[in-house]
Amino acid sequence: MNQVSAAAIPADADATPAVPETLHLMVENVHCAGCIKRIEGTLATTPGVVASRVNLSTKRLRVDWLPGLTTPDAIAETVTDLGFPARPFDPTTLEDGGEAEDRRLLKAMAVAGFAAANVMLLSVSVWSGHFSGMGIATRDLFHWVSALIALPAVVYAGMPFFASAARALANRALNMDVPISLAVILAAGMSLQQTMKSAEHAYFDASVTLLFFLLIGRYLDRRARTKARSAATRLLGLRAATAMVVGADGKQRAVATADLEPGMVLAVAAGERLAADGVIATGRTEIDTSLVTGESLPHSAQPDDAVYAGTLNLTAPVEVRITAAGEDTLLAEIVRLMEAAEQGRAKYVKLADRAARIYAPVVHILAGGTLIGWWLATGDWERSLLTAVAVLIITCPCALGLAVPAVQVVASGRLLQRGVLLKAADGLERLAQADHVVFDKTGTLTLGEPALVNGTDIPPEALHLAAALAAHSRHPLARALVKAAATDAPSVALQDIKEMPGCGLSAMAGSRPLRLGSPAWCDAAPAADAAGPAGPEFWLKAGDDAPVRFVFADRLRDDARATVERIKALGLTVELLSGDREDVVRAVAADLGIDDWRAQCPPDAKVQRLKELADQGRHVLMVGDGLNDAPALASGHASLSPASAADISQTAADMVFQGRSLAPVAEAIIVARAATRHVKQNFALALIYNIIAVPVAVAGLVTPLVAAVAMSSSSILVTLNALRLKLVK
């Protein structure tokens, strides 16, 4: 299907094609699974809309629609009328808007924190003055100073909640921000009224303290969503903006990537990324295919070999005949796989969200019933309203809202000390549920760095000659060869150095010809007939001497086997998926004690395997590093990636671990399980608090100030329980 913009489709289209067209919109104010359900449910009943799907991470709404029955403008207007402003999808605008919203939340949090600290100090002074004989004039002064600090802070810091509540009410709906806004506004308004009456109590501290705690949770959630949604958009950065097309007259012209079509011929220089899928028409080169295979070694490409958009041409210019462009390329398919996987993750419902479904209506009914009941019983509207405000405050979800973020902060701090960076808000909860671990090989179980393994069997002179020649190539095996040579090796003077793409290097050492590269280039026996270890190889042919073989291997991480055994001891099963050759993968699996393994797995095969495991009821932890692992990382129930991974893979992963050790993977599982236990304990504490506090508040036995203290105490209790996570062994 073709992506279209709202401006590109005429409103009076009267033809209805057999195949629907696709519209991509960016929607605002989407915060939870309830928002998604509301949008998709409304569009499901809209004439002309075949299907719709909202991605919470990218805020992209995809709509399949039939021209003649509806228009893009009508679809956008329908979504906007629901309270979710819609416009043509633009990843750049999305990123800029997300950063601006993060800054606004930080500023609001800072204002609320400053106000809460100062107003709380004044409240403590008033409270202590109640027992020490503070004069009425002094008390009133403290209340007015509190008002001057709190009221502007409430107006500014409360805007994220007030705006959300207003949108919900405008659309005849309720969310958690409605009772929060009511409690804050009523507490501030009653406090101002009490201060104007020179009453004994004011409750400004309740308003700003409540806002401060809730803004912490809102900001943490926003940051996690920002990290998640950038994965697919950053992967699109691998797609070239323009490409050089060779015309029928042989001349080259620049063409926008969006205008490329199958059959065109691209001129791709060394060091450029391919703009479309195709086959080599002329030339020989080496292609960095890590996007597809995950392997660090480049692949030789010659006429009629398939190449893919996003891969990097390394050594020589070639011409490529396009077979697929735009949304039909393999790179676009990887992006679609990632977005589909992220959508599944975005709909994951945390414990706090499940509790929030019934929170708002229950609190409103409870507070409204308290107000009516006390007014009917006493006829005193002021006392009735104060009691209702106390109920709203004491039931405000600070402890509920902190149950997850408090544990997340402590757990992420502990993991950071172990070299693990937590990126997803619900990553710990999902990791704790993992019962099956899928490892990538190259760069994950191994270091992703080829190393010479038969150096002791090679004569020093041959090693020095090969290293001198290899120093003139960017090939990964050539760099490994240079690294393996002794640093104090004698210098070798070379002349007439040439590199033949797909073959190797040639040079003259005085009158002695040298060749370094493939077996055929060096007149050597095929690898299958060569003695010694197996693996990627270079050969050196020096004059009339017999060819010398250099064998390389990607070394395992030092603690890879110990980590795999530890993970098994935790009760998880382990599997290996790799894009590498079968013999290499079999050897690694045997060395690590992994019985279940698969070789030559492209990105879609890895995603399909994870889907099969999920259909079997398994919760898969995916650990990988290559660009080809990004869709699988996004598809896994949870995911980790090493810090040496490609940027896009780190973005797709829930956690990133540092260093050359694999042990942080097992450490993350242990911490995640402990964190989930503490989250459940926090919810239990919040529940016990409400069971005790709510009846007391409804009975009118607490003032709004006492309710605020009780509410803050429950938050402190939840935080202290979260800090216990540091003591877990």
N, C-alpha and C positions, 0 to 999 in steps of 0.2 A: 504494500500500500504506500501511497505517496503522502509525505508530510506537506500540509498546506497551512497557510496563515489565514487569519480571519479576513484580512484585507484582500486576499488573493481570490476568493470565491465570490462570484456574483450572487446577490440576494435573490435574483429572479430566475435562478437555474430551474429549467423545467424538464430536464431529462433525468431519468432515474436509471443509472447504470446497474448492471447485474452485480458488480462488485462495489461495496461501500468504499468511500474515501475516508481518510484518517485526518483528524484535526488534533493538534497538540496545543494545549493552553497551559499557562501558568496561573495557578490559583493561590490566593492569599488567605490568611487566617485559618489555615488547616492545621490543627494542633493534635488531633487524636483520632482513634478509630471511629468515634462517633461522627466526626466531621466527614470522614470518608464515606461512611454508610449513608449519611444524609445526601451527599452529592450524587453518589452512584444510584441510590434508591430513587431520587427524583428523576435523573436522566433515564432510568430504566422505563419510566412511564411516559417519556417524552416522544411524541410521534417523530419518526425518521431517525431516531437514535438506535443503532443496532447493539452497541456495547460501549461501556465506558469503564475506565480504571484510573484511580488516583494513586500516584506514588508519593507517599508522605515525605520521603527523604528528599526527592528532587522537586516536590510540589508541582509535578507535571500531571496534567489531566489528559489522557488519551481518549478520544471519542471516535468511534466508527459510525459514520452517518451516511444517509442516502440523500443526495441532492434531489430537489424536487419536493421533498417532504419536510425538510428543515434547512437552515443555513447556519454557517459558523457564527454569524452575529446573533442569531436567535439562541444558539446553544450557550454562547458566552453570557448573554443577557439572563438566561435561566439560572445559570450558576451564580452570577452576580446577585440576582434577586434573593438567593438563599443566604446572602451575607458573606460570600466568598468571591471578591472581585477577581475577574478572569480577564486575561489578555494573552496575545500570542506568546508562546514559550520562548524565553531568552535566557540561557544559562548564565550569561554575564550579568544581566540585571538581577538574577536570583542570587548570585554570589554577593553582589554589592549590597542588595537589600538585606541579606542575612547578616553581613558584618555591621550594617547600620543598626539593626535591631539588637545585636549583641551589645553594641556600645550603649544603646539606650537603657538596656537592662542593667548594665554595669553602673551607669550613672545613677539610675533609680536606686540600686542596691546601696551605693555609697551614701546617697542622701538619707535613705531610711536608716542605715546603720548609724550615721552621725546623729540623727535626730533621736533614735532609740536610746543611744548611750547617754545623751544629755538629759532627755526627759526622764529616763529612769533614775538618774542621780537626783533630779529635783523631786521625783515621787518618793524616793527613799527619805529625802529630807522632810517632806511633808508627813510621811508616815511616822518617822521618829519624833517629829515635833508634836504629833498627836499625844504622845506620852510625856513629853518634856514641857508642855505648856506653851507651844508656839502660839503667837498672837494671830488673830483673824486677818489683820492687815498683811502680815508676813506670808501667811498661807495663801491669801488671794494673790499676792505678788508672784509667788512661785507658780501658781496656776496660770496667771497671765503670761509669764515667761515661757511656761510649757506650751501654751497655746500659740505663742509667736513662733516657737520652734516647730511644733508638731503640725499645725494646719497647712503651712506651705509644703512641708515634707509629704503629708498625706496626699495633697493634690498632685504633686509631681510624681512621687514614687508609686502612687496607686493607679496611675493611668493604664498600665498594661492590664490590670484586673478590671478597672472601670470600663475601658473600651470593649474588652471581651464580653463582659456582662451586658453592656448596652446592645451589642450586636446580637447576643443570644435572645434577649428580651424582644428586640425588634423583630426577630424571626419566630417569636412565640415558642421559645425553647429555654431550657435551663441548663446551666453548667456549674461547675464548682466555683467559678468566679462570681456568680451572683450572690450566694450567701457571704462570701468573703467581702465583696464590695459593700453589702448591706451592713455587716458587722463593723467594718472600718468607718463607714460614713455615719452610722448611728452612734458609735462610740465617740467619734470626734464631735458630732453635732450635740449630743447630750453633754459631753464634757464642756463645750463652749457655753451651753445653756446653764449648766451648773456653776460655771465660773462667773457668768454674768449675774447669777443670783447669790453669789458669795456662799455657795453651798460647801459642805465639808469635803466632798469627794469630786475628783475629775479623773478622766480615764484616757488621757492623751497617750500615755505610755502603752496602753493596750493596742491602739491603732498602729503606731509606728513599729512596735516590736513585731506585731503580726505581719506587717508588710515586709519587714526585713527578712524574716525567716522564709517566707513564701517566695521572695525574689531570689533567694539563694537556690532553691529547688528549680525555679523557672529558668534561671540562667544555666545551670548544669544541664538541664534537658535540652536547651537551645544549642549549646555548644556541641553536644553529642550529635544532634540532628544535622548541624552544619558539617561536621566531619563526614557523616555518612553520605550526604547527598553529593559531595564533591567527587566521589569515585568515578562515576560514569562520565561526568563532564571533563575531568582531567584526562581520562582515557581518550576522549574525542580530540584532545590536543595533539595526539600522535598523527592525526590526519592532516596532511598538507593543505594549505589554503589555496594554492595554485599549483599548476603542473605545466610542464613544457610538452606540447603536442607537436609531433612531426607531421607536416602536411604532405599532400600528394606530390608537391614540388620539392620535397626534402627540406623545406625551411621550417624552423621551429617558431612557435608562438605560445605565449602564456595564456592558459585557460583556467578559469575558476574550477575548483574541484566539483562544485555542484553541477557544472555543465559538461562533465566528462560522460562519454557514452561508450558502450561496448563496440569494439572494432577500431577505435582510435589507437594510435601508437604514441606511447610516452617516451620521452628522452629523459633518462634518470642518471644523473651524475653521481660519481662516488661521493659518499657522505650524505646523500639525500634519502629521505623516506619516500616510499612508493605511495602514490595518491589513489591507487585503485588496484583491484585484483587483476591478474593477467598471466601471460606466458612470455618468456624471454623470446624476442624476435631476432635480435642480433646481439652478439657480444657474450663474453664470459665474465663472471664476477663471483664474489662471495657475499652472501646475504645473512645478516643477523636476523634469525628467525625466532628469537627468544619469545616474541609475542605469541607465537603459535605453539612451539615445542617446549619452551621453558629452558632449553639447553643453552649454555653460554658459548658453545663452539659454533662458528658460522658454517653455513652449508654452501657448497659450490653450486652455482646456477649456470646453465648453458642453454642454448636454444631449445625451445619447447618445454622447459621446466616451468612449473607453476610458481608464481610469487604472489604475495598478498599485501594489501594496503596496510600501512603502518610499519612494515618491516624496513630495515635499513640496508641500503646498498653500501658495501664497505670498500671495495677495492678498485673497481673499474666502471666506466660508463657503459650502459646498456640501453637497448630499446625494448619496450614492453608493449605487447598488444593487449589491450584491455578486454577482459571477459566479464567483469562485474564492476560497477561503480556506485558511489553514493550509498544508499541504504541497503544495497545488495551485497556489499563487501563483507569479508570475514570480520573486519574490525567493527563494522556496524552490528553484526550479529553478536559479537562479544559484548558490546554496549547493551544490546537488548537483553542478553542473558543476565547481565549485572543488574539492570533495572528491574527485571522480573524477580530476581532473587531479593533485591533490596525491598521490593514491595511486600514480599512475604515477611521479611524481617520487620518492616514498619508496622505491620498489623499485629505484631506480637504484643499481647496485652499484659502489662505488668500488674502486680498485685494491687498497687495503688490505684490504677485505672479501674480495675474491677470493683474496688470498694467505692470509687467515686461515682459509679453509675447510680447508686441509690443514695449517695450522701446528700446531694443538693435538695431533692424533694423532701427527704426525711427531716433535714434541718429546718427547712421553711415551715413545714407542717408543725414541727415541735415548737419553734419560736412563735409562730402565729397562734397556736393553741395556748401557749403560755400567756401571751398578751391578752387574748380574749378571756381566758379563764381568770386571770388576776383582775382584769377590769370588771368582770361580772361579779367577782367575789368582794372587791373592795371599793369599786367606783373611783379609784385613784389612778388616773391615766399615766401620771408620771412614774409612779412605782411600777405599774404594769409594764411600761415601756422599758424602764431600767432593768427589770427582771428578764424581759425578752432579749434585750441587748446582752445581758449576762449569759443567757443561753446561747446566743449566736457566737459570742466570744469563746465561751468555754468549750463549745463544740467545733470551733474552727480547726481545720485539719493541719495544724503545725506538726504535731507528732506523726500524723499520717503522712504528711508531705515530706517529713524528714526521714521516715523509716528507710527509704531506699537511698536518697542522697547522702545521708550521714555515713551509712555503711560504705557507700561507693567512695567517699572521700578517704576514709581510713584504709580501705582495701587498696585503692589506687596508690596511696602513699606507701603502703607496705610493698606492693608490687614494684613501684618505682625504685625502691631500695634494692630490689633483686634484679633490676634492669628490665622491667616490663612496663610498658606504657599502655594504660587502659584508655580506649578511645570511644567505646559505645556505652551509653547509659545503662542498657540492660545486658551488656556483654557478660558480666559476672553471673547473672542469674541463668543465662542460657548456657554458659560454660559449665556451671555446676550440674546441669542436666545431661551433659555429654556422657555417652556410654560407648562411643566408638571413635577412634582417632584415625584420620586419613592423612598420611604424610606425602608431600612431594619429595622428590629425591634431590635434584641439583639445587644447591644453595640453601637447602633446608636440613636434610640429614647430612649432606656434604657441605663443604665450604664454598662450592661454586668456583673454585680456583684450580685449574689443571696444574699438576706438578709432575716433574720427571720422576719415574719410578725405577728405571734401570740405569741410573747414572753411574753406579759402581761397576757396571759391566762395560762401560764405554771408555776407550782410551782417552786420556786427557787432551791429546792433540786434536782428536776428532771433536770432542766437546767444545774446545776453544774455537775451532774453525766454524762449527755450527752456530755457536753463540754470536760470533762476530757477524755472520751473515744474517742471523735471525734478528739482530738489532735493527735491521732496516725494514722490518715488517711490523704491522699492527695486529697480526694474527694472534689470538690468545695463546696458541701453542708456542709461537715464536717468543712471546713475552715470557712464558714459563721456562723456555729453554735458556733465555738470557739470565733469568733469575737463578737457575740451577748452576750456571757456570761460576767458577771461583772468581771472587772479586779481584784477586791479584793475578788473574790470567794475563799472559803476555798479549800485547796488542797485535792484531793481524791486519795488515794492509790489504785492502780489497779494491779492485777496479771493475768498471763496467757492470755495476750492480743493476739487475733487472728483476722485476716481479711479474710473473705470469698468473693472472687470476685463475683460480681453480687448480693450479699446478704447483707453483712454489717460486723459489728465488734462484737466481744464477749470478755468478760473479767470477772474477779471475783473481787468484792469489799468486801474483807474479805470472808465471807461465802455466800455472796449474788451474784448470777449470773446476769450479765448485757448483754443486746443485744441492738445494735443500727443499724438501717438500714431499709430494705423494710418491708412492712406490713406482708408478709408471714414469714419473718425471725423473726419478733417480735410477732407473733400470734395475729395480729391486724386485725380490720375490713378492707375490701377493701376501697380505697380512695373514691369511689363513695358513700359509705354508711357512711362515716365519716362526722361529723358535723364541721362547721367552714369554713374558706376560702379555695378556691381551689388553687392548685399549686403543684410544686415538694415538696416531703415530706420525712422526716425521722420519724421513730418511735423508742421509747425507752421502752424496757421491763426490769424492775428492780425487780427481785425476783418474788413474787406472786402479785405484784401491777398491776393495770390495765395499759395497754400500753398508753404512752403519745405521742401525735402527734406534730411534729414540721413542720410547713408549711413555705415555702420559695417563694419569688417572686423576679423577676428582676425589680428594681425600675426605673421608668421613670426619664429622666433628668428633673430637676426642671422647666426649661423654655420650655419644649417640646410643650405643648399646645399653649403657647403664640407664639412660633416660627412658628408652623403650621398655626395659624391664620394670622400671619404677611405675610407669604408666599402667602396665599390665597388673602390677601388684595393687594398684588402686581400683582394679575391677573393670578396666576398659579394654576393649579389643583394639587391635592395631592393624592397619592396612596401608599398603604403599601403592600410589598411583604416579606414574612417571611418563613423560614423553620420550624418554631415552630408549635405546635398543634393548631387546629382551635379554640378551646375555649379560649386559651391564646391570640391569635391574634385578635379575635373578641372583647375581653375585652379592649385591648390596643387601637384598632381603635375607639371604642365607647368613650373611655376616652379622646382621642385627637380630636374627631370630624372628623375622616377620614371615608368617606362613602365607598370608593372603596378599598377593601383589599383582599388578597389571602394568604392562609396558606399552610404549607407543600410544599414549593416550593424549589426543588433542583436547583443546578446551571444552568442546561440547561433550566429549566422552566423559570427562571428569564431572561435569555438571550432571550428566545423565546418571552416572554411577551414584552420586550423592542423592539424586532424586530416588533412585531405586532403594537406597538404604533408608531414606526418610519414609518411603511407602511401606517399608518393613517395620516401621515404628522405632527406628534407631535415631538417636540424637547425635549428629556427627560433628566432631571438632575437626575442622580443616586447617592444616598447617602447611603453608606454601609461600613461595617467594617470587616466582616468575610472573611476567605480564600475563602469560597464559593461565596462571592460577587465579587471576582476579575474579573471573566469574564464579569459580569454585569457592573461593573465599567468601564471596557474597552469598553463595547458595547454602553454605554450611549453617548448621544450627548455631555454631560459634566458630570463630576463626582467629588464628594467630599468624604473624608474619615476622621474619627476622628483620632487623634494622638494615641489613645489607640488601634487602629486597628492592625491586623497582618501586618508585613512588606510588604508582597506581595500585600496586598490591598492598602496600602499607595502608593506603587510604581505604581500600575495601575491607581490610581486616579489622576485627574488634580490638585486638591488642597487638603491639609490636614489642619484640624482645631484643635486647642489645647483646653485643659480644659474640664470641665464638662458641659459647656453650649452648647446649640444647636443654639444660636443666630447667631454665625458666618455664618451659612448657608444663612440666610436672608441677612446679611451684604454683603456677597460675591456676591449675585445676584444684589444688589443695585450698588455696586462698578463696577461690570462687565457691567451693562447697561450704567453707566456713562462713563466708559472707552471706550466703543464702540462709543459713541457719540463723544468723543475727538479724537479717531482714524479717524473717518470720517471728522472731522473738520481739522485734520492735512493733510489729503489727499487733502482737498479743498484748504488749504493754499499752499501746494506744487504745485497744479495745477495753482493757480493764479500766483504764483512766476514764473513758467515756461512760462505762457502766456505773462507775462511782460518781463522777462529777455531774453528769447530766441530770439525774434525779435531784441532786442537791441544788443545782441551779434552778430547775423548774420549781422547786419548793420555795424559792426566794430567799435561800439561806446565804447567798453570796452576792456581793456587789460586783459591778463590772471590773473594778480594780482587782478584787480577789479572783475573779474569773480569769483575768489576764495573767495574774501570778500563777494560777493553777495551770493555765494553758502553757505558759513558759516553762513551768516545772516539768510538765510532761515532755516537752521538747528536750529539756536538759537530760531527763532520764533516758530518752531514746538515744541521745548523743553519747552519753556515758556508756550505754550498752554497746554502741558501735565501736567505741574506743577499745573495748575488750578484745576486738579482733586482732589488735597488735600482739596479744599474748598467746595467740594460737600457735602451737608448735608445728 
